[in-house]
Amino acid sequence: MKRALAVCSIAWGIALISAAHAGGIYVTPDGAGARTGADWDNALGSLQAAVDASAADGTIYLAAGNYTNGPSGAPDLCAITNKTSITIRGGYAGTGTPGARGAGESVVQNPTVRIGRLLRARNTALLFDGVVFEGGYLSGKNSAGAGLHLTTCDATFTNCTFRGNHINSAQYSYGAG
């Protein structure tokens, strides 16, 4: 009986989390409230956290602002691997469901001259709409994609901008941006 109750409790918890993100995941540069991603008042605080929480065919909404906080010590600001399909839309005002766009840019950026790629994705279908990729920087002989490095991905970019992404001292350079 205890085992059945535990299994039911776990299943119910998973169902609640999935339902919370069924309408999309909301992200602001600094996060808000309980940081569940369920709405703007409880937005997650990083693109990576939103990707990790995203379900298959999920949509991530980015409020206008600068997104600079990747995993500590990680070479990539955001890594997406083996997700079925993710849509990332930027430029939201941060009110509504998801609300109005055009409030400014959603900039995924390397805030300093540290070596780091902005985004790496593998085995994923991606749609980016209204996102700016800025300041990716890599240095080294076989550097790949300072802004983006996509491997076996089906990617679509709409209303996106790539600025100031560069590789230094590369013999070969692969990737985008």
C-alpha positions as CSV (number, residue, x, y, z in Angstrom):
1,M,0.0,0.0,0.0
2,K,2.8,2.4,0.9
3,R,4.6,1.6,-2.3
4,A,1.4,2.3,-4.4
5,L,0.9,5.6,-2.6
6,A,4.5,6.6,-3.2
7,V,4.2,5.7,-6.9
8,C,0.9,7.7,-7.2
9,S,2.5,10.7,-5.4
10,I,5.4,10.7,-7.8
11,A,3.2,10.4,-10.9
12,W,1.0,13.2,-9.6
13,G,4.0,15.5,-9.1
14,I,5.3,14.8,-12.6
15,A,1.8,15.5,-14.0
16,L,1.7,18.9,-12.1
17,I,5.1,19.9,-13.4
18,S,4.2,19.0,-17.0
19,A,0.9,20.8,-16.8
20,A,2.7,23.9,-15.4
21,H,4.9,24.1,-18.5
22,A,2.2,23.0,-21.1
23,G,1.6,26.7,-21.9
24,G,5.3,27.5,-22.3
25,I,8.2,28.4,-20.1
26,Y,8.7,32.0,-19.1
27,V,12.2,33.5,-18.6
28,T,13.5,36.9,-17.5
29,P,17.2,37.8,-17.1
30,D,17.0,37.7,-13.3
31,G,14.1,35.4,-12.7
32,A,11.1,36.2,-10.6
33,G,8.9,34.9,-7.8
34,A,9.1,31.1,-7.2
35,R,11.1,30.6,-10.4
36,T,8.9,27.9,-11.7
37,G,8.7,29.3,-15.3
38,A,4.9,29.0,-15.3
39,D,4.3,32.7,-15.9
40,W,6.1,36.0,-15.9
41,D,5.6,36.5,-12.2
42,N,7.4,33.2,-11.5
43,A,9.9,33.3,-14.4
44,L,13.0,31.2,-14.5
45,G,16.3,33.1,-14.5
46,S,18.3,31.5,-17.3
47,L,17.9,30.1,-20.7
48,Q,19.6,26.9,-19.6
49,A,17.1,26.3,-16.8
50,A,14.3,26.8,-19.3
51,V,15.8,24.3,-21.7
52,D,16.3,21.8,-18.9
53,A,12.6,22.2,-17.9
54,S,11.3,22.1,-21.4
55,A,9.1,19.2,-22.6
56,A,8.9,17.8,-26.1
57,D,7.6,20.5,-28.5
58,G,8.0,23.1,-25.8
59,T,8.1,26.9,-26.2
60,I,10.3,29.2,-24.2
61,Y,9.4,32.9,-23.9
62,L,12.2,35.3,-23.2
63,A,11.5,38.8,-21.8
64,A,13.6,41.6,-23.3
65,G,17.0,41.8,-21.6
66,N,20.5,40.3,-21.6
67,Y,20.9,36.6,-20.8
68,T,24.4,36.0,-19.6
69,N,24.1,33.4,-16.9
70,G,25.1,30.0,-18.0
71,P,26.1,27.0,-15.9
72,S,29.1,27.9,-13.7
73,G,32.4,26.8,-15.4
74,A,30.6,25.5,-18.5
75,P,32.1,26.3,-21.9
76,D,28.7,27.0,-23.4
77,L,26.2,29.6,-22.1
78,C,23.4,27.1,-23.0
79,A,23.6,23.5,-24.1
80,I,20.6,21.7,-25.8
81,T,20.9,17.9,-26.4
82,N,18.5,15.3,-27.6
83,K,15.3,17.4,-27.2
84,T,12.6,16.6,-29.7
85,S,11.7,20.2,-30.6
86,I,12.1,23.5,-28.8
87,T,10.9,26.9,-29.9
88,I,12.6,30.0,-28.3
89,R,10.9,33.3,-28.8
90,G,12.3,36.6,-27.6
91,G,11.5,40.3,-27.2
92,Y,8.5,40.0,-24.8
93,A,7.4,42.8,-22.5
94,G,7.2,40.4,-19.5
95,T,3.4,40.7,-19.0
96,G,0.5,38.7,-20.3
97,T,0.2,35.2,-21.6
98,P,2.7,35.4,-23.3
99,G,1.9,39.0,-23.9
100,A,3.2,41.7,-26.3
101,R,6.5,41.6,-28.2
102,G,8.6,44.5,-29.3
103,A,9.6,45.6,-25.8
104,G,13.3,45.4,-26.7
105,E,15.8,42.7,-27.6
106,S,16.3,39.4,-25.9
107,V,20.1,39.1,-26.1
108,V,21.9,35.9,-25.4
109,Q,25.4,37.2,-24.8
110,N,28.9,36.7,-23.5
111,P,29.1,39.6,-21.1
112,T,32.9,39.7,-20.9
113,V,35.8,38.7,-23.0
114,R,35.8,35.2,-21.6
115,I,36.2,32.2,-23.8
116,G,32.8,30.8,-24.3
117,R,30.3,29.8,-26.9
118,L,26.8,31.1,-26.6
119,L,24.8,28.0,-27.5
120,R,25.6,24.4,-28.5
121,A,22.8,22.0,-29.7
122,R,22.8,18.4,-30.8
123,N,20.1,16.1,-32.1
124,T,17.3,18.7,-31.7
125,A,14.8,20.6,-33.8
126,L,15.0,24.3,-33.0
127,L,13.1,27.4,-33.9
128,F,14.5,30.8,-32.8
129,D,12.3,33.9,-33.2
130,G,13.4,37.4,-32.2
131,V,16.6,36.4,-30.4
132,V,20.0,38.2,-30.6
133,F,23.2,36.2,-30.3
134,E,26.1,38.5,-29.3
135,G,29.7,38.3,-28.2
136,G,30.5,34.6,-28.5
137,Y,34.2,34.1,-28.4
138,L,36.4,31.1,-28.9
139,S,40.2,30.8,-29.3
140,G,42.0,27.7,-30.4
141,K,43.1,25.5,-33.3
142,N,39.8,23.6,-33.9
143,S,37.3,26.0,-32.5
144,A,33.7,25.5,-33.6
145,G,30.9,28.1,-33.7
146,A,31.5,31.0,-31.3
147,G,27.9,32.1,-31.5
148,L,26.3,28.7,-32.2
149,H,27.5,25.2,-32.8
150,L,24.7,22.9,-34.1
151,T,25.3,19.2,-34.8
152,T,22.6,17.1,-36.5
153,C,20.0,19.8,-35.8
154,D,17.1,21.1,-37.8
155,A,17.2,24.8,-37.0
156,T,15.1,27.8,-38.2
157,F,15.9,31.4,-37.4
158,T,13.3,34.2,-37.8
159,N,13.9,37.8,-36.9
160,C,17.3,36.9,-35.3
161,T,20.5,38.8,-35.2
162,F,24.1,37.6,-34.9
163,R,26.6,40.3,-33.7
164,G,30.2,40.3,-32.7
165,N,30.8,36.5,-32.5
166,H,34.3,35.6,-33.4
167,I,37.0,32.9,-33.2
168,N,40.7,33.8,-32.6
169,S,43.6,31.7,-33.8
170,A,41.6,28.9,-35.5
171,Q,43.0,26.7,-38.1
172,Y,39.6,25.4,-38.9
173,S,36.3,27.0,-37.9
174,Y,32.9,25.3,-37.9
175,G,29.4,26.4,-36.9
176,A,27.4,29.6,-37.1
177,G,27.7,33.1,-35.8
